[in-house]
Amino acid sequence: MVDSFAQHYHQRTKYDPETIASKSQGLDWSTQPSPYKEYKIGTIYDLKPYLQSTKQDPDNHWWQRLSLFLLCSYGLTARVQTMGDPMYLRAAPSAGGLYPAEIYLVSRGNSLLPAGLYNYQVKDHTLIHFWANDVWQNIQVACFMHPALMVADIALITTAVFNRSAWRYQDRAYRRIFLDTGHLLANIELAGSMNGFRPYFVGAFVDRSINDILYLNADEEGAVTIIPCVDLDIHSDKITPSFPSALPSRTNLEYPDLPDGQLLKYCHEMTEITTFRQLPANPADVDPVPLDDKYNFPFCLKISTATDPIDWQDNLPLSGLEDTILKRRSTRSFTGAELTIDELRAILDFTYHPAHYTNQHLDPHPDYFDLSLIETFIAVSGVKGLEEGCYYYAPRAQELRQIRFKNFRQELHYLCLGQELGRDAGAVIFHTADLKKAILKYGDRVYRYLHLDAGHLGQRLNLAAIRLELGVSGIAGFFDDRVNEVLGIPDDEAVLYITTLGRAR
Ligand SMILES: Cc1cc2nc3c(=O)[nH]c(=O)nc-3n(C[C@H](O)[C@H](O)[C@H](O)COP(=O)(O)O)c2cc1C
């Protein structure tokens, strides 16, 4: 059968040892896009004063919650001195530190935030109100009347400025843009819980309508997720999501033979939604939570990962989580020393079992697009108490199931394009998906959903590791097919993303 465009894009953007040299281009620093969006006119709402404020009145409290919510989602959290201008790092990590994601805020209109469109100006932690007309109803229509938009008064919209990332990573940047945004979504989800907002992730919307509503130049920037944020101070009886976060798009079986350099933009167009489509009617396909884990190999070593949850409380509820988000950094080098199996268990527990954190005021069922499509494999090279090798992680059974026995350090170094992080990590986590099956359910748009969900899981892995004082870094550049061959991951599983865990140097 002919590949759909998402499969074609995935195949064409694989890194392979034979071709990677011809695909790598030198960087022209003079053309690097700015990671900040500027507006010439608009009303500025400064969010900084509320970070320190101790005033107790309700208005101040609301601003304080919004200010912390945005800071912990995507605010600046570190300054790095360079030869030129200083570089700022943010609460969410980003491949190459290029920050393709923008956050907009849409207000339905209240006494504090007049109706209209705002852009979160990360650099100075302000909101700029750049369009004062009420656009809420248009957003509802573009999101097929998602029920969370009936209740929420504000919504965040994340977009991607493609060239910020494509400047460095060319066509493969599309993958990184969605992984980056997935990390950001995890922060939004957790920062929402910390500050009394319940964010709902809407991945199915009419792209062109949202781009028009935001006045985006669609050649440069496109909407990625719409996130109605229900204020839990007002609506404590949260609405339950009876509506899926993800809906299908077309499956494109006919497309031109495009040259390199044009795949990213085309992939975005081919994954657009233009009209409402139902999910396929087959109930087995639609069940969001399959009862069993996908792989169960007979006679393999099985290790339980059941454990106590991580404690996110320091002196106040979730203050340990806020502190972790604000101090999170990607580790640049591991010592090669071992993790312990209990540390790995705790990281997996936080990442895959949000329901274990209900009594710590975290949402037991945070939104994903469709987690049932994503699988997890772990290459263990240095975990005290766990035999070396490659394991399938069965989240429902809370079990590691060994599929290969071997120390893969040298191979992991090679698979991660020679990055020492792969070699020196104690555990390397791979998120994968059966692309063909995923496309049957959601059309080509699933390519977006899969990378968003993999990034979301990646950020939970990051935060859990940082809380345990371990080192962690994402890796989005790897020799795709070799990963399957070397580690014994089934061929149908396309590798989406890697997270390395270890002891930071
Ligand atoms: C999707 C994604 C891919 C990444 N890939 C790599 C990588 O291949 N190698 C690496 O050293 N760091 C990688 N990183 C980490 C970034 O370099 C890091 O997030 C960025 O420099 C900002 O620093 P911070 O995470 O400390 O805030 C990746 C991060 C993300 C989110």
The ligand as an SDF file (V2000), in Angstrom:
LIG
                    3D

 31 33  0  0  0  0  0  0  0  0999 V2000
   12.7650   18.0050   21.5800 C   0  0  0  0  0  0  0  0  0  0  0  0
   14.1070   18.2410   22.2260 C   0  0  0  0  0  0  0  0  0  0  0  0
   15.2400   17.6720   21.6600 C   0  0  0  0  0  0  0  0  0  0  0  0
   16.4820   17.8680   22.2490 C   0  0  0  0  0  0  0  0  0  0  0  0
   17.5740   17.2610   21.6970 N   0  0  0  0  0  0  0  0  0  0  0  0
   18.7770   17.3990   22.2950 C   0  0  0  0  0  0  0  0  0  0  0  0
   19.9170   16.7120   21.7890 C   0  0  0  0  0  0  0  0  0  0  0  0
   19.8440   15.9710   20.8100 O   0  0  0  0  0  0  0  0  0  0  0  0
   21.1020   16.8800   22.4370 N   0  0  0  0  0  0  0  0  0  0  0  0
   21.2150   17.6820   23.5340 C   0  0  0  0  0  0  0  0  0  0  0  0
   22.3170   17.7960   24.0870 O   0  0  0  0  0  0  0  0  0  0  0  0
   20.1490   18.3440   24.0410 N   0  0  0  0  0  0  0  0  0  0  0  0
   18.9460   18.2230   23.4500 C   0  0  0  0  0  0  0  0  0  0  0  0
   17.8470   18.8700   23.9790 N   0  0  0  0  0  0  0  0  0  0  0  0
   17.9920   19.7820   25.1220 C   0  0  0  0  0  0  0  0  0  0  0  0
   18.1020   21.2340   24.6440 C   0  0  0  0  0  0  0  0  0  0  0  0
   19.3620   21.4590   24.0890 O   0  0  0  0  0  0  0  0  0  0  0  0
   17.8130   22.1820   25.8050 C   0  0  0  0  0  0  0  0  0  0  0  0
   16.4670   22.0330   26.1660 O   0  0  0  0  0  0  0  0  0  0  0  0
   18.0420   23.6320   25.4570 C   0  0  0  0  0  0  0  0  0  0  0  0
   19.4010   23.8750   25.2320 O   0  0  0  0  0  0  0  0  0  0  0  0
   17.5370   24.5620   26.5620 C   0  0  0  0  0  0  0  0  0  0  0  0
   18.1540   24.2820   27.7890 O   0  0  0  0  0  0  0  0  0  0  0  0
   17.3490   23.8360   29.0760 P   0  0  0  0  0  0  0  0  0  0  0  0
   16.6370   22.5690   28.7310 O   0  0  0  0  0  0  0  0  0  0  0  0
   18.4040   23.6360   30.1240 O   0  0  0  0  0  0  0  0  0  0  0  0
   16.3880   24.8960   29.4410 O   0  0  0  0  0  0  0  0  0  0  0  0
   16.6000   18.6780   23.4100 C   0  0  0  0  0  0  0  0  0  0  0  0
   15.4470   19.2350   23.9660 C   0  0  0  0  0  0  0  0  0  0  0  0
   14.2170   19.0080   23.3850 C   0  0  0  0  0  0  0  0  0  0  0  0
   12.9860   19.5960   24.0130 C   0  0  0  0  0  0  0  0  0  0  0  0
  1  2  1  0
  2  3  1  0
  2 30  2  0
  3  4  2  0
  4  5  1  0
  4 28  1  0
  5  6  2  0
  6  7  1  0
  6 13  1  0
  7  8  2  0
  7  9  1  0
  9 10  1  0
 10 11  2  0
 10 12  1  0
 12 13  2  0
 13 14  1  0
 14 15  1  0
 14 28  1  0
 15 16  1  0
 16 17  1  0
 16 18  1  0
 18 19  1  0
 18 20  1  0
 20 21  1  0
 20 22  1  0
 22 23  1  0
 23 24  1  0
 24 25  2  0
 24 26  1  0
 24 27  1  0
 28 29  2  0
 29 30  1  0
 30 31  1  0
M  END
$$$$
